[in-house]
Amino acid sequence: MTADSKPYPYFPGNRFLHSPGPTHIPKAVRDAMTNQPMDLSDPRVDPIIAGCEDGLRRLLGTKQAQIFLYAANGHGGWEAVIANVLAPGQKVLIAGTGHFSDSWALMAEAMGAVVVRTPYREGFPIDPNEIEQVLRADTSHEIVALFAVHTDTASSTTNDIPALRAALDAAGHPALFVVDVVASLGATEVAMDAWGINVIMGASQKGLMTPPGIAFCAADARAMEVSAKNPSHRFYWDWQLRAGPFSYKKFCGTPPHNLLMGLQAALGLIFEEGVDQVLARHRRLAGAVQAAVEAWSARGQLGFLVQVPQSRSVSVTTILLAPGVSSDDIRTIAREHYQVSIAGGLGPFQGRVIRIGHLGDLNPAMILGCLAGVEAALRKLGIAIGDDGLQRAMRALED
């Protein structure tokens, strides 16, 4: 790099960020993060941490779960869950929902757990009947936990978490119920206590409108008992060591002050708008994106990956491309010509899909701008699509 070069090229205006994470960061959150970090004994530190913990409890729908915050991404949150609820050699049932359930399973196996998987059927949500069958067959109760991803970001599938709880109960199985809400919290309903969830994990960079870097776990009393009895070796992730009132102990070291300031500000924005209003806004914006995709699909070159309409997430829409249609070309043209950044495929979807994120700090104008940029890219590449995508999106926003 020369003395007069810049790390990023200049372009006028804003580049629209429509990946499913990181998401657009509100100015109030960015401003909060510019504050000076504090001395560890500063009396302002503990109220910031408590504000994040209390805000997460409120958004998660729990009054009694303990909250554990980590300087980590979502994968760190996964590892924290595994380290606390699974000992090496113990069995965990991981419900197949695509790339992220597979990744969580690989991590559990790497940490010594024995993983039982249910199959993932491309385009379809988790089948609660399959979960119930596996649990009924486990008559000796060797499976100690059921792990499920609420919204799989790669496939854009949202799974029916209450139905999975019902399957666990119908089987009469004592396994802990553990749910990943990384891509759902702040975009769709999560009700930890009402849904009978023992452990929830999540992260900051999606619906919580905060930069990557904070993972969290919420654990109920039963999960805390399991953690206390778990003989597996751990330290940084250990809920028992992090429990208590002292901020330095809660973070196994120095808290990430600026990220916590950002998260506290983001939670404040969610509650200022109103949780019900936030969820309704996500449904409305998702409806606009999905209306456009429905129109674009008329000529057979692209379509929805998720085949069950009610399982299409309000966080992200994964668009399956016909053979020969290049996801990289679409993303490059959208980004470089029209300043709209969308995501590609992960895992088995690599090269086969594009993904439009529509969660977090977004409004109708931003969604319409994104859809116009994506449609312009599709047309510039000569990909055959239906003619009224933007019109259908606008009509969806009128409802």
Salt bridges, closest charged atoms under 4 A:
ASP31 OD2 - LYS27 NZ 2.77
ASP42 OD2 - ARG44 NH2 2.91
GLU53 OE2 - LYS250 NZ 2.98
ASP54 OD1 - ARG57 NH1 3.02
GLU109 OE2 - ARG117 NH1 3.01
GLU122 OE2 - ARG352 NH2 2.70
GLU132 OE2 - ARG136 NE 2.83
ASP138 OD2 - HIS173 NE2 2.66
GLU142 OE1 - LYS91 NZ 2.96
ASP169 OD1 - ARG165 NH2 2.79
ASP238 OD1 - ARG234 NE 3.44
GLU273 OE2 - ARG281 NE 2.81
GLU336 OE1 - ARG15 NH2 3.99
GLU336 OE2 - ARG335 NE 2.79
ASP361 OD2 - HIS24 ND1 2.82
GLU375 OE2 - ARG379 NE 3.19
ASP387 OD1 - ARG379 NH2 3.77
ASP388 OD2 - ARG392 NE 3.24
